[in-house]
Amino acid sequence: MMKQLIKGVASMAVLAAIGVGTAAAQVCEETQFSSTNAENYLAAETELLVNDNPQAALVALNALKAQPLNCYEEGAALRLGAAIKIQTDDLEGAVNDLLTAIQRGYIPETELKTTYYNISQIYLSGDNKEKALEYFQLWMQQGGVPDRNQKWTLAVLYQQMDRFSDALPWAEGVLQDDGPGADRSVYDFLIFLYDKTGNKAKKAELLELLLERDPSDVRLWQAIAGEYFQAGEDRKAFEVQKAMYLGGLLETEDELMRVVNFYNTFDVPYAAAKILEKEMNAGRISKNYQRLELLANLYQVAREFDRAIPVIEEAAEIAPDGKMYERLGRSFSELQDWERAEEAMMRAIDKGGLSNTGLAWVLVGQSRYERDDRAGARTAFRNANNRGGRGWIDFMAAEDNTAIALARFEIFNEVSDYKKEKERCKDLEVIGNAPETCETVDDRLSEAEERLAEFDRNNS
């Protein structure tokens, strides 16, 4: 860019030197060099443009300046001096020479536009963004129309100054000039600007355009999902992630777990469990205690208890404590598999680390109770040593008392029935009409009274 700038500034001086375009005719009426000054000027110009020797050009230019100069010669010397100073990295000096030429009327109106543009480029090469932009704007005010590359320069310049809203129309102009086949860097730059200016709709539009160009670009899918997240549209973000998974675009464990968590968040625990189990079996999600615990949770929330149990068993084997065995026991109890429930709970108690061992003993007692092991149930409830265990013991005692009372009531009723039968038999004997059963009523009554007495002795 610097060489082009030097040639541009120098060519302006050449035009002046050969009389193309009079320099502000109202101010300077001279139109040519004197012979001596022309010789020094051409020497300086040759050293700069032909020999690429800015130091020798500067010597020749200083020889020119040592001579009396008319306004035309001075204007040409200033512009040639600016070209030489650019070559020697004296950028401020180059700008000062060009501004002096403008202020003194040595640059015609037809060349002002180009001069302003050259000044902007000098400032830009010196990383003076504010001044570069100032003269860019003066160039456009003089009728300068930015081409594609100049639009890009303006967009980047505004962006570097954190003036994102001002950068946006120039970047959009570049995309319009380049068309749909624009380089990815143009799209990325615009996406950055839309993000900075909060224009989510435009950003999403560009992301979708890029996705049409390359549907396998995982970064684009993730960016679109991220936009939906930030906009609070979690359901749409979920649909994007689901499409990525179904399309085989997700590979890392974090990406796959994100999909699992999405399904769980949106109350589809069974689908979440199926994906998690599938990817653990495939080795793409690590099969550790935490993952197995999550899988069991998902199946249980989905009320898929049969599927949850093998997972809980596997997790229980590698768990550092007995909590998963306790959970396994509760799962078996939900299925009313009382024998396996007791077995799992006993392993939980043996392995230890339970938050409440008493509750585990209560479930052991319940398992035994359901299998009619009442003595074993009482032992377990006593081991629980908590309100639940005592409640069960009281309940079983009440059951026993009720059973005793019912059994005694049956015998008592039998005794009462025999006594009533005996009274009827007495009445019938008076009239000589007693049935044969009256002959055995005393024996039957006696046997029933003996059974009642024995029952009372055994249960006193």
N, C-alpha and C positions, 0 to 999 in steps of 0.2 A: 504494500500500500504506500509506503514511503517513497519508493521510486516513482510511482505514478503521480504522487502528490508533487514531487519535485519537478517532474516534467510538466505537470499542469501549471504550476506557478511560473516556471521558466517560460512556457509557451506564451503566457500572457505578456511577459516581458518582450518576447520576440515580436509578437504582433505590434506592440507599441514601437519597437525599434525600427520596424520596416514601414511604419506609417499606417497600419491597419487599425482603424478606429481611433479618432482623435480623442485625446484625454481631456474631457471636460472643456470643450472649446471656449465656453464663456470665461473660464479662469485662465487657461493656458492656450495661447494662440500659436505657440511653436509646434512644428509638425515633424522635425527631423533633427538628427545629430549633426554636430560639426564633424569635420573629417577626423580630427585628432581624437575626439571623444568616441566617435564611432569605432575607431580602431581599438581603443581600450575596452569598449563594451563587447565587441566581437571576440576579443581575446579572452575576456572573462567567461563569456558564454560558451566558447569552444572548450575551455578547460573544464567547465562544469558538465556540459552535455555530451561532448565527444570524448574527452580524455578522462572523465570521471575523477577529476582532481579538484576537489572543492577548495583546498588550501591555495593552490595556484590561481583558482578562479577568484578567491578573496583578494589576493595580491593585485590582480588585474583590476578588480572592482575598486579597490582602495585607490589605485592610480587614477581611475576615472573620477572618483569623488574628489580627488585633489585638484582637479581642474575646475574652472568656472563652468557651471551647468545651467542650461536653461530649464524651464519647468518641464518640458517634454523629456529631456535627458534625465532629470532628477526622478521623474516618475518611473522611467524604465529602470534606473539604477536601484530604486527601492524594491521593485518587484523581483529583479534578478538577485538582489541581496537576500530577499526572503527565501528564494529557492536555495541559495548557497547555505543559509543558516539552518534550513531544514536538514540539509545533508550533514551538517556538523552538529546536529542535535541541539542547536540553539533555538528551540521552538518558540520561546517567548519573544526572542529577537525577531524571528520570522513574522510572527503575528504583528508585532509593533510596526515593522516595515510596511506590511500590507494595510494596516489601519491608518498609518501616516499618509500612504498614497491615496486612500479613500478620503481622508479628511481634507487633504490639499486639492482634491478634485482631479487627481491624476488618473483615476480609473473611470472610464465612461460608463454610462448607465447600462449599456449592453453587456458589460463585463462584471457588474456588481454582483449579479446572482452567482456566477462562478467563483468570484473572490470570496463571498460569504461561505460558500460550500467548502472551499479550500481551507479557510480559517477554521471551520468546524472540524475538518479532518485533522488539522494540526493539533487542535486541542484534544481531539479524541485519541490521537497517538500518544499524547502526553498524559492521558487518563484524567483530564480535567473535564469531567462529565457535564458539570453545570454550564461551562462556557461552550463546550461542543454542542450542547442542546440549544443554547442561545443562538448560535450562528446557523445551526440547522434550521431553526425557525425563521431567521432572517432570510435564509436562502429560499424557503418555501414562500415567504411573503413577497419575494421578488419573482415568483412564478415557478420556482423549482418543484417538480413533480417527482416524488420518490419512486424509484423502480423497486423490484422485488427485494434486492439486496439492501437497498437503503431503508426500506420498511423494516427489514429484519434488524438492521443496525439501530433504528429508532426504538423498536420494541425492546431489544436487549438493554439499550441505554436507560430507558425508563424503568425497566425491571431492576437494573443494578442500583437505581436511585430509590427503590422501593415505591415507585409510583406505578402500581400494578394496573390501576384503572386506565392510566394514560398509555401503558404498554399494550393493553388488550386490543384496541382497534388496529394497531400496526401489525400485531401478530396474526390477527384474523385476516388482514389484507394479504399477508404472506401465504396463508393457507388457501385463500381464494385464488391467488396467482398460481400456486403450485397444483391446485386441484386435488382430487381424492388420492392421488398417488404420491402426495407429499411425504417427505422423509419423516420417519418416526420421531425425530428430534423436534420437528415443528409441532406435531400432535402433543408430545410430552410437555413442551414449553407452554402451549395453550392450556393444557390441563392444569398445569401449575398455576397459571394466571387465573383461570376460572376458580380454582380452589382458593386462591388468595382473595379474590373479589367476592367469594360466596355465591357464585353463579352455578349452583348445583345442577340445574337443568341442562345448561350448556355443556358442563363437564360430563354428565351422563350421556349426552348426545354424542360427544366425541369418543367416549369410551366404547359406546356401542358401534360406532363407525370402525374403530380399530378392531373390535371383536369380529366384525364381518370380514375384515381383511385376514385375521389370524385367529380362528376360533380355538386354537390350542394354546393360546397365550394365557397361562395361569395367572400372571400378574394382573391382566385386565379383568378377569373374572373376580379376583380378590378385590380389586379397586372398586368395581361396580358394587360388590357386596358391602364394601366399606362405606360407600356413599349412601346406600340404603340404611346402614346402621346409623350413620351420623344424622340422617334425616328422620330417624325414629321409626323406619319402616322395617322392623325386624322380620316380619313375615316374608317380605320380598327378598331380604338378605338370605333368609333360610332357603327360599326357592332357588336362589342362585347357587348356594353351596350344595344343595341337593342335586342340581343339574350338573355341577362340576363332578360330584362323586359318581353319579350315574354315567357320566361321560368318560370316566377313568382318568380325570385330570388331577386328582388328589393322590399324593404319594406319601408324604411325611406323616409321622404319628400325630403331630399337632394338628395337621389338616384333617386327618380322619377323625380325631377326637372332637374337633370342632363340629363335624357333622353329627356325631353321636349326641353331643350336648344340645345341638339344635333340635333334633328329634325329641329329646327328653323335655326341653324347654316348651316345645309346642305340643306337649301332652300326647306324644306318640311313643310311649316307652317300649312297646313291643318291637317296633321298627328299630329303635335305638339299640335294643338288646341284640337283635339279629345282626345288625351291622358290626357291633362291637365283638360279638362272638366269632363272626366270620373273619374279621380282620385279625383277631388274636390267633385264630387257627392258622391263618395264612402267614403269621409272623410279622405283619406290618404294624401291629399294636402289641406292645410287650405284655406278656401274660404274667403279671405280678399280683400280689395280694390286693392292692388298691383297685386294679382293673377288674379282678374277679369279684371283689365286693360290689363294685358299681354294676357289673353284669347281673349279679344276684338281685340287687336292688331293683333294677329295671324289670327283670322278669317278675318279681314279686309285686311291684306296683301294677304291672299288667295282669296280675292274678294268674300268671303262668307258673303255678307252684311246682308242677312236675318238672318243668325246665329249670327252675331255680335250684332245685335240690342238688343235682349233680355239680353245679357250679359252687354252691355253698360247701359241699363235701370237699371239693378240690381246694377251695380257699382255706377251709378249716385245717387241712393237713399242713399247710405252709404258714398258717397264722402263728404269731408269737405268743398268743394266749388262747383261752378257751371261748372267746366271745363268738366266733363263727360256729363252733359246735353248739353253743347255746341257741344261736339263731337256727341252726339245723334242727335242733330239737323242737323249737317252736313251729318250724315248717312241717315237721312230721305230725305234730299235734293238730295243725290245721287240716291235715289229711286224715286225722284220726288213726294214724299208724302208731299206736301207743307203745308198742314194744320198741320200735326204732327211736321213738321220741325219748324214752327212758335211756336207751343206750347212748344217744347223742348227748343228753344232759349230763349223764355220769362222766362222759369224756370231757365235757366242758368243765365240770367241777374239778376233775383230776388235773386238767391242764392249768387251771387257775386263771387269775387276772380278770375275773368277772366283776362287774361293778356292783352286783347284788347277788351274792351266792344264795341267799335265802329264797329268792324268786325261782332260782334253778331247782332248789329242793322241792318247792311247791309243785313245779311241773312234773318232777319225778314222782311225787306223791299222787298227783292226778293221773299220771300214766298207770300207776299200779292200781289205783282205785278203779279205773275204767276196765282193768283186766281182772277185777274181783280179788286182787291181792290186798285185802283190807289191813292185814297186819303190817305188810310192807309199806302200805300207804301211810299208816299212822307213824311208822318209824321215820319216813321221809318228811312228813309234816312237822314232827318234833325236831328233826334236824334243821328245818327251815328257821325255827325259832323267831317267827315274825307273825304279824297279824294275820296274814294269809294262811299260814300253817295252822295257827290256832283256830281260825275260822273253819277250816276244813275238819279239824279234829272235833270241834263242837258240832259241825254238821253231821259227821259220821256218827257221833254219839246220839244225836237226835234221831238219826235214821235207825240206829240200833234200838233205842227206846220205843220208837214207833212200831218197829217190827215185833218187839216183845209184847207191847200192849195189844197189838192186833192178834198175835198168837194166843195170848191169855183170853182175849175177848171171844175168840172162836171156841176155846174149851169151855169157858164160862157159859156161853150160849148153849153149848151141848148139854151141860149140867142142868141148865134152866129148862131146856126142852124136855129132858128126861123126867124132871120133877113134875112138870105140867102133865106129862103122859101118865105118870103114876097116879096123880089125882083123878084123872079121867077114868083110869082103870078101876079105882075104888068106887066111883059112882056107878060104873057099869056092873060091877060085881053085885051090888045091892039088888039090881033088877035081874041078875043072872044072865047078862048079855055081854060079858067081857071077852074080847078077842084073845087069840093065843099069844099075841105079842105081849100081853100084860104079864104073862108068866115069866118073861125075861127082863122086864123093865127094871126090877131092883138090881139085877146084876149089871145091867148097862149103866144105871145111875151110879152104882158103886165104883165101877171102873172109871167113869168120867170124873167123879169127885177125887179119885186117887191121882189121876193125871193132872188135875188142877192143883192139888196139894204139892205134887212133885215139881210141877212147873214153878210154883211160888217158891219152893225150897231152892231150886236151881238159880232163880233170878232175884233172890232177895239181896 
